[in-house]
Amino acid sequence: MDEKHTAVLKVENITKRFPGVTALDNVSFDIRAGEVHALVGENGAGKSTLMKVLAGLHKAEEGRIVHRGTEVHVTSPLDARLKGILLIHQELSLSPELSVAENIYLGAWPTNAFGVLRKRYLHDETKRALDALGCDFAPDTRVGTLSIARQQMVEIARAQAFNANVVIFDEPTASLTDGEKEQLFATIRELRQAGAGIVYISHKMDEIFELTDRITVLRDGVVQGTRNTVDTELTEITRMMIGRDLDAYFHRAKSNFGGEVLRIEGLSKSGLYKDVSFTVRAGEVLGLYGLIGAGRSEVVETIFGIRKADSGSMHWLGQKTEFPTPRQAIDLGMSLVPESRKEQGLVLNMGGRANTTLPHLSSYSTAGVMNHGQELATYEKYREALDIKTTGPDQEVSTLSGGNQQKFVLAKWLCASPKFIILDEPTRGIDIGSKSAIHQLIAGLAEQGLAVIVISSEMPEVLGVSHRVVAMAEGQVVGEFTGDDLTEENLITAVSHHRAALPAAAQ
């Protein structure tokens, strides 16, 4: 094997334990120079734990790390960076008040023999790293003023500045637009061409098959195997990930609609959305599709009372009504599963039981005294119904996998027995098996008679679970599709060409 394709980093027989769980069990894995190596598995499979061992955030109890042919001990993230091993987290680890240059060299600022910062060197070396990536911002730019995509480029610039030979990307496209994603992919290919070994962690299988050379699958902390990307297919990788065939990935409820539950007419909010109208019926799954910035989340937040509209009207169960406050929306029978489960959906340092009943405390208390038995019974009901994996009712949800966190957000709103539920990006950042389970749940809710709105940036998902789809672009409805018209081509045309895509009757 030529030098470019030799293993730049290997882990051999790594075992990592946490209280009550073995996160990694005798794991061996290698990264070759000049390749993109995918690491995939369900939430909780051990992917991030393995990468944190490599990056010096965790110390394994057993096994060894071999870097460039020599056994090494990675003692901290700074030590990993100085060795050329860089982990780029999904949640970026930058200080917003510092400059780009200060962030890139944080913890390793260049100083002279007297300990004085070499400002010119810091600026010049940062500019060299930014120029290599084609960045359009300066070394002295304050990081907090940059978009998420540009902040990610600052993280990647560390790889250039420290001549990284191993770069680990953990769910890097979660917050990127399609254009920003393509820019990231181009950068990753340049790093590969320069001889770096790339580890790519993602739940988006289309990205895995587009970008990577090899795929290693983890399940329950154990390596299930490694495949050359060109020699395998999604069905094999899925079977390795979840231990079974995924017979039907998407699940659409039977079309058995009842009466109109919600009607929105002429909803407008300056700078966010304009003249938005749609309806949703009992037993129907209505999809809202659009690119980032289309206004979908802002519209449903208005329906739920989080935002106030400038104009427009709402009918609820056939009666015209004022737009509610969030408390009134809950009392009416509305539920909203928000886009960001960590920031908007959960109290991370509380347990699953407390999170599940939090919006409904009056139902579990008398004269201010909580009925913990009733609360525990509700927790157990939804833990079993949603197959939530947790060590107990008081395990902090921050320690759970993304899929199990999302299920607790769902449990919180389902226990209110809603008539109408809004699911904003319900499967973002969770594994393929959990996605399938949530798709089944959506279908089940509709078949029980709930009116459901699903917002998703993944076109196959919104097509797969919805009876009808409203397409939005730049804050406006640009098309509505059902039946044979509900196709990928029509959705792409609608959101790409805006008003030109509207049916003649709607123009």
MARTIDO-831949 format. One record per residue (C-alpha): y, x negated, z. Coordinates in steps of 0.001 Angstrom, whole numbers, plus 500000, padded with zeros to 6 digits. Layout:
BEGIN
      Y      X      Z
      Y      X      Z
...
//
This chain:
BEGIN
      Y      X      Z
 500000 500000 500000
 503441 498562 499096
 505995 497809 501803
 508084 500878 501055
 505164 503185 501864
 503759 501449 504931
 503961 503187 508305
 507330 502428 509879
 506417 504362 513031
 503125 505503 514521
 502186 507368 517657
 498625 506899 518823
 496794 509214 521246
 499981 510540 522850
 499524 513000 525738
 502445 514682 527482
 502069 517136 530363
 504511 519479 532074
 503727 521520 535191
 500963 523956 534230
 500757 522969 530557
 499629 520099 528326
 502335 520005 525657
 500741 517186 523623
 497019 516441 523715
 495884 513103 522237
 498317 513323 519316
 498356 510687 516568
 500991 510804 513829
 502609 508326 511447
 505800 508142 509414
 505921 506023 506268
 508947 504269 504890
 510395 506170 501934
 508787 509552 502648
 509758 512950 504041
 507024 514036 506436
 507049 517665 507630
 505933 518552 511130
 505110 522261 511378
 503579 524664 513855
 504295 527799 515804
 506921 527815 518546
 505431 526019 521522
 503054 523952 519356
 504576 520681 520624
 506745 519605 517678
 510003 519125 519553
 508191 517540 522517
 506643 514915 520228
 510005 514141 518641
 511633 513860 522086
 508978 511311 523049
 509928 509294 519957
 513641 509637 520740
 513312 508498 524362
 514032 511897 525929
 510477 512294 527290
 507974 509716 528506
 504336 510299 527599
 501638 509882 530243
 499156 508394 527765
 499202 506778 524330
 501484 504305 522628
 504262 504049 520042
 504073 501393 517320
 507342 500650 515536
 507290 498325 512535
 503926 496965 513613
 504862 496268 517243
 504142 498412 520285
 507428 499566 521841
 508603 501522 524861
 511495 503845 524035
 513398 504263 527279
 516388 506418 526261
 518095 508020 523228
 520438 505025 523032
 517473 502654 523087
 515857 504695 520286
 519082 504591 518264
 519386 500827 518653
 515783 500515 517422
 516706 502621 514380
 515101 505906 515497
 517535 508823 515296
 516891 512443 516304
 519259 515041 514811
 518934 518163 516936
 519261 521746 515727
 521898 522107 518460
 524191 519197 517686
 524803 516622 520428
 528451 515834 519733
 531548 515771 521932
 534107 518058 520271
 537136 516376 521857
 536256 512874 520590
 536843 511520 517095
 534159 511124 514471
 534065 507354 515029
 533865 507718 518804
 530978 510167 518491
 529013 508000 516073
 529200 504972 518375
 529125 506887 521669
 527259 504783 524236
 527389 501710 522012
 531069 501185 521284
 531764 497737 519763
 533694 495483 522135
 534842 491862 522138
 533846 489197 524668
 536363 490635 527153
 535012 494196 526905
 537946 495475 524819
 537153 498077 522162
 537258 496675 518610
 539178 499609 517114
 539480 498201 513581
 535763 497421 513435
 534961 500904 514805
 537142 502531 512140
 535892 500385 509251
 532198 500709 510074
 532535 504474 510513
 534346 504744 507186
 531546 502776 505543
 528964 505200 506921
 531013 508274 505932
 531678 506933 502410
 527956 506312 501922
 527358 510007 502572
 530289 511215 500477
 532046 512773 503479
 535565 514130 502909
 536919 513558 506431
 538315 510494 508189
 536909 508435 511092
 539732 509568 513400
 539149 513304 512766
 538477 515250 515960
 534914 516553 515731
 535825 519971 517172
 537896 520705 514056
 534910 520265 511713
 532528 522957 510458
 528904 522956 511635
 527800 521420 508321
 530342 518586 508615
 529389 518005 512246
 525819 517619 511044
 527033 514979 508584
 528556 513119 511558
 525098 513071 513163
 523584 511771 509906
 526335 509130 509668
 524848 507625 512827
 521777 506877 510727
 523947 504942 508293
 525940 503191 511004
 522877 502023 512926
 520763 501361 509803
 518188 503890 510984
 514675 503436 509656
 513371 506736 511124
 515481 509911 510996
 514171 513119 512573
 515660 516459 511490
 514901 519384 513829
 515624 522744 512101
 518630 521241 510280
 519471 524209 508000
 519575 526939 510685
 523380 527271 510519
 524070 526093 506957
 525088 527990 503834
 523023 527536 500658
 525567 525052 499291
 525594 523036 502507
 521792 523070 502536
 521654 521554 499053
 524105 518860 500149
 521866 518089 503128
 518783 517894 500908
 520576 515456 498614
 521427 513280 501627
 517828 513351 502859
 516595 512274 499422
 519107 509401 499442
 517847 508274 502857
 514286 508438 501554
 515228 506454 498454
 516802 503806 500699
 513458 503403 502454
 513936 505418 505643
 511081 507468 507046
 512144 511094 507466
 510551 513650 509795
 511470 517221 508852
 510834 520095 511278
 511432 523610 509977
 509987 527111 510081
 511253 527682 506516
 508188 526996 504434
 510052 527078 501123
 512084 524080 502336
 508925 522299 503452
 507290 522618 500044
 510491 521730 498163
 511442 518639 500112
 508468 516912 501726
 505724 514484 500732
 503254 515192 503560
 502745 517988 506091
 501232 517566 509559
 500307 520716 511502
 500374 521022 515299
 498791 523901 517200
 498830 524154 520998
 499711 520454 521269
 496814 519313 519072
 497051 517910 515525
 495176 520208 513141
 495461 517869 510169
 497762 516261 507610
 497997 517266 503947
 499792 515868 500920
 502310 518566 500035
 501351 518632 496349
 497679 519113 497243
 498029 522114 499557
 499525 525601 499618
 501113 527998 502054
 497880 529860 502847
 496140 526675 503997
 499090 525496 506094
 499451 528960 507660
 495744 529063 508534
 496056 525652 510211
 499168 526739 512111
 497925 530028 513556
 494154 529648 513367
 493635 532597 511066
 494582 533997 507664
 497873 535878 507528
 496649 538864 505525
 499978 540639 505247
 503060 538623 506091
 505542 541479 505631
 504963 544987 506943
 506901 548001 505687
 506719 551270 507587
 505429 554399 505895
 508224 556420 504278
 508386 559425 506593
 512076 559983 507183
 513701 562478 509514
 517292 563560 509804
 520375 561406 509560
 520956 559401 512744
 524075 557417 511799
 526747 557767 509147
 529566 555258 508699
 532447 556089 506352
 535366 553945 505225
 534988 551315 507960
 537691 548630 507646
 538895 545701 509741
 541543 543361 508368
 540100 539966 507464
 536479 540976 508181
 535353 543994 506128
 536795 546788 504003
 535776 550377 503202
 532160 550038 504345
 530063 553217 504168
 526333 553845 504631
 523817 556084 506393
 520483 555530 508120
 517833 558161 508908
 515194 558517 511583
 512085 556571 510571
 514003 554456 508035
 514521 550693 507934
 517870 549945 506298
 518398 546327 505305
 521830 544689 505225
 521797 541671 502942
 524505 539180 502080
 525465 535546 502253
 527094 533976 505311
 530550 535497 505751
 529650 538797 504074
 530674 540765 507182
 527277 542223 508098
 527254 541178 511762
 530880 542217 512216
 530119 545725 510928
 527187 546330 513281
 529143 544848 516202
 531802 547482 515494
 529202 550251 515486
 527972 549015 518869
 531494 548820 520306
 531859 545033 520522
 534674 545078 517931
 537307 547685 517099
 537872 548861 513529
 541296 549455 511997
 540054 552611 510278
 536914 554569 509446
 534724 557228 511005
 531272 557547 512553
 528833 560451 512718
 526065 560257 515322
 523138 562698 515070
 525180 564867 512728
 528300 565021 514905
 531524 563149 514273
 532228 560900 517252
 534591 558195 518361
 533376 554622 518104
 531792 553846 521475
 532133 551035 523964
 528930 548967 524365
 528069 550901 527560
 528593 554208 525764
 526534 552954 522795
 523603 552199 525109
 523946 555622 526752
 523933 557288 523314
 520630 555573 522493
 521778 552569 520482
 520419 549038 520879
 521607 545761 519355
 519467 542627 519150
 522175 540013 518433
 522110 537124 515989
 522094 534361 518618
 519477 534994 521285
 520580 532029 523423
 524307 532729 523393
 524324 536537 523148
 520863 537861 523949
 519606 536171 527113
 520647 534722 530454
 518724 531497 530037
 518392 530521 533693
 516919 533906 534626
 513306 534988 534270
 511777 537378 531771
 511662 540250 534260
 515376 540025 535102
 516370 539666 531436
 514300 542674 530404
 515941 545099 532829
 519457 543595 532923
 521285 546234 530786
 519533 549072 532623
 519856 548163 536312
 520897 551688 537346
 517476 552905 536188
 515749 550505 538576
 517887 550932 541692
 518727 553493 544333
 521928 553151 546351
 522215 549592 545029
 518718 548555 546105
 516441 547333 543308
 512964 548825 542909
 511205 545557 542121
 507827 547232 541674
 509184 549484 538922
 511007 546518 537374
 507801 544449 537381
 505837 547318 535809
 508350 547469 532927
 508171 543721 532477
 504347 543808 532349
 504361 546724 529889
 506462 544878 527323
 504972 541456 527998
 501589 542905 527054
 502859 545089 524203
 504753 542204 522564
 502167 539534 523489
 504782 537385 525239
 503379 534066 526438
 504815 533156 529854
 503500 531787 533132
 505004 534653 535148
 507859 537157 535465
 510284 534629 536922
 509734 531717 534531
 513170 530811 533180
 513442 531999 529596
 515144 528705 528675
 511704 527069 528993
 510014 529463 526550
 509512 529004 522822
 511966 530635 520426
 509491 533339 519455
 508849 534341 523065
 512574 534308 523826
 513163 536658 520898
 510463 538991 522148
 512222 539251 525518
 515451 540208 523738
 513485 542952 521966
 511839 544035 525232
 515265 544345 526879
 516365 546945 524354
 513060 548701 523745
 512692 549604 527418
 515767 551846 527026
 513778 554066 524564
 516533 553929 521915
 516955 556283 518964
 518578 553583 516828
 518145 549791 516909
 520034 547027 515094
 518176 543745 514554
 520523 540928 513515
 518497 537994 512101
 515458 538989 514224
 513233 536100 513060
 515739 533239 512851
 514284 529983 514144
 510820 531284 514976
 507426 530445 513544
 505504 532209 510820
 503015 533889 513159
 505758 535292 515413
 507697 536423 512337
 504712 538440 511159
 504370 540022 514609
 508042 541036 514602
 507708 542472 511090
 504833 544607 512378
 506966 545654 515327
 509828 546727 513035
 507436 548863 511000
 505999 550342 514192
 509451 551282 515510
 510295 553105 512284
 506963 554932 512305
 507760 556089 515862
 510901 557734 514450
 513592 555173 515265
 516391 554474 512822
 516444 550708 512227
 518985 548348 510672
 517736 544848 509841
 520165 542065 508950
 518508 539029 507399
 519690 536069 505344
 516112 535617 504074
 515799 537702 500930
 511976 537990 500995
 512202 539331 504538
 514836 541967 503861
 512934 543068 500744
 509617 543075 502574
 510525 545219 505591
 513262 547566 504299
 513018 550994 502674
 516572 550657 501387
 518998 547714 501210
 522786 547698 501279
 524162 544487 499764
 527465 543074 501069
 529776 540329 499837
 533151 539247 501162
 533283 542173 503579
 532499 544906 501054
 529465 546924 500026
 528573 545757 496516
 525331 547616 495911
 522657 549859 497397
 519047 549611 496268
 515810 551465 496863
 512474 552039 495138
 511986 550123 491902
 515598 548875 492046
 514893 546996 495277
 514346 543582 493676
 515378 540009 494265
 517188 539913 490927
 519323 542951 491772
 520262 541609 495193
 521205 538191 493816
 523277 539797 491066
 525036 542083 493538
 526082 539431 496038
 526924 536886 493322
 529056 539065 491068
 530571 541338 493700
 532184 544464 492229
 530731 543827 488789
 527292 544574 490243
 528127 548057 491518
 526348 550984 489823
 528656 552892 487495
 528788 555915 489830
 530084 553768 492667
 532863 551998 490789
//
